[in-house]
Amino acid sequence: MKLNRLVPILWTNDLDGSIAFYRDLLGFECVNRAEGWASLQKDEVELMLSLPNAHEPSTEFSLPAHSISIPTTSRNSGSN
């Protein structure tokens, strides 16, 4: 059996904030959105975001997207 593709579903309590994080900081495009979920894509990578629902209750651990810091400059790999 050959697997060609995997699309993870990430659960979030802040759908709008999570979409903004993946879109604005990581360069994903929101390609589909409906009530309670969204599908994002960048190049050949696709992921889905979903709010808790009757099938998947709220998560206990939550990390707001605005609390994550991503450096915008590249590291100089040749020096210590």
C-alpha positions as CSV (number, residue, x, y, z in Angstrom):
1,M,0.0,0.0,0.0
2,K,1.4,3.3,-1.0
3,L,0.4,6.5,0.8
4,N,0.4,9.6,-1.4
5,R,-0.9,12.3,0.9
6,L,-1.6,13.1,4.6
7,V,-3.8,16.0,5.7
8,P,-3.6,16.5,9.5
9,I,-6.5,18.0,11.5
10,L,-5.4,20.4,14.2
11,W,-7.9,21.2,16.9
12,T,-8.0,24.8,18.2
13,N,-10.1,26.9,20.5
14,D,-9.3,30.0,18.4
15,L,-10.0,29.4,14.7
16,D,-9.6,33.0,13.5
17,G,-6.3,33.3,15.5
18,S,-5.0,30.0,14.2
19,I,-5.8,30.9,10.6
20,A,-4.1,34.2,11.0
21,F,-1.0,32.5,12.4
22,Y,-0.6,30.0,9.6
23,R,-1.5,32.6,6.9
24,D,0.4,35.7,8.2
25,L,3.5,34.1,9.7
26,L,3.9,30.8,7.8
27,G,2.5,31.8,4.4
28,F,-0.4,29.4,4.2
29,E,-3.6,30.3,2.2
30,C,-7.0,29.6,3.5
31,V,-8.5,27.6,0.6
32,N,-11.8,26.6,2.3
33,R,-13.7,27.6,5.3
34,A,-17.1,26.7,6.8
35,E,-18.6,26.9,10.3
36,G,-16.1,25.5,12.8
37,W,-13.3,24.5,10.4
38,A,-10.9,25.7,7.8
39,S,-8.5,24.1,5.2
40,L,-5.2,25.8,4.6
41,Q,-2.5,25.1,2.0
42,K,1.0,26.1,1.2
43,D,2.8,24.5,-1.7
44,E,2.1,20.8,-1.4
45,V,1.2,20.9,2.3
46,E,-2.4,21.0,3.4
47,L,-3.8,21.0,6.9
48,M,-7.2,21.5,8.5
49,L,-8.1,23.4,11.6
50,S,-11.2,22.6,13.6
51,L,-13.0,24.0,16.6
52,P,-14.0,21.5,19.3
53,N,-17.4,19.9,18.5
54,A,-19.6,17.1,19.6
55,H,-17.2,14.5,18.3
56,E,-14.0,16.2,19.7
57,P,-14.6,18.1,22.9
58,S,-12.5,21.2,23.9
59,T,-8.8,20.6,24.4
60,E,-7.3,21.2,27.9
61,F,-4.1,22.6,26.5
62,S,-4.3,25.8,24.5
63,L,-1.4,27.9,23.1
64,P,-2.6,31.2,21.7
65,A,-0.9,31.9,18.3
66,H,0.2,35.4,19.4
67,S,2.3,33.9,22.2
68,I,4.6,32.2,19.6
69,S,7.6,34.2,18.4
70,I,9.2,33.3,15.1
71,P,12.4,35.0,14.1
72,T,12.2,36.9,10.8
73,T,16.0,36.9,10.2
74,S,18.0,34.0,9.0
75,R,20.8,32.6,11.1
76,N,24.4,33.0,10.0
77,S,25.3,29.3,9.7
78,G,29.0,29.9,9.2
79,S,29.9,31.6,12.5
80,N,29.6,30.8,16.2
